[in-house]
Amino acid sequence: MIVLEQLCKTYHLGGESVHALDHLDLQIAAGDYLSVMGPSGSGKSTLLNMLGLLDTPDSGHYRLEQQEMSALGEEQRAQIRNHKIGFVFQAYHLIDRLNARENIELPLILTGVPPRERRTRVDELLERLGLSRHAAHHPHQLSGGQRQRVAIARAVIRRPALLLADEPTGNLDSHSGAEVIGLLEELNGEGITLLVVTHDPAMGKRARRQLWMQDGQLISDTRNRDSGDPDANR
């Protein structure tokens, strides 16, 4: 599904050059479940931004479903983000003036989905995520776990092929965090490719495949032994 070849990204900060991605190679199969770990400044968020088409590489190649991403214009990148990629962030990024239903529905409005279909799809997700009673609540009226579930619903309402989660449980207590990661894994089980950036080793170990980054490079790529993959822990 995803092929990265010799991907490089350098930021120039205060007269210094920071190699956020340093000739990184990576392949991800459709439906896989990966965690990305490593110290602060290792390139985790830059990798996420590249995969999500929120940033562009200085050099190298990124192919998503066999289409080269690196040379696309912003309008083309936006179209692919809107239809193929979902994002879940630690800080939720919900729109305060919109209630839960409206936040979830927004991507469908932006992509021109007819009102009747929008209502049906939003109602289904609200029910599935246990949010039906909170549909009219605004973000400040919801708990952290509820806000993150709204954010997840908004991310998957367009049925993306790829879901990118950046510290999705970082602002949650252990119970709410477990519910959120369980929901993400359930969605992965239905075929969505899931990549989670985390500082939590316990969460990282839940993924079928664990990547470890340092200084912009991928220094470890292992699979759980019970994943059924013959290349586990290569």
Stockholm file with secondary structure:
# STOCKHOLM 1.0

chainA/1-234         MIVLEQLCKTYHLGGESVHALDHLDLQIAAGDYLSVMGPSGSGKSTLLNMLGLLDTPDSGHYRLEQQEMSALGEEQRAQIRNHKIGFVFQAYHLIDRLNARENIELPLILTGVPPRERRTRVDELLERLGLSRHAAHHPHQLSGGQRQRVAIARAVIRRPALLLADEPTGNLDSHSGAEVIGLLEELNGEGITLLVVTHDPAMGKRARRQLWMQDGQLISDTRNRDSGDPDANR
#=GR chainA/1-234 SS CEEEEEEEEEEEETTEEEEEEEEEEEEECTTCEEEEECSTTSSHHHHHHHHTTSSCCSEEEEEETTEECTTCCHHHHHHHHHHHEEEEETTCCCCTTSCHHHHHHHHHHHTTCCHHHHHHHHHHHHHHTTCGGGTTCCGGGSCHHHHHHHHHHHHHTTCCSEEEEESTTTTSCHHHHHHHHHHHHHHHHTTCEEEEECSCHHHHHHSSEEEEEETTEEEEEEECGGGCCTTTTC
#=GC SS_cons         CEEEEEEEEEEEETTEEEEEEEEEEEEECTTCEEEEECSTTSSHHHHHHHHTTSSCCSEEEEEETTEECTTCCHHHHHHHHHHHEEEEETTCCCCTTSCHHHHHHHHHHHTTCCHHHHHHHHHHHHHHTTCGGGTTCCGGGSCHHHHHHHHHHHHHTTCCSEEEEESTTTTSCHHHHHHHHHHHHHHHHTTCEEEEECSCHHHHHHSSEEEEEETTEEEEEEECGGGCCTTTTC
//
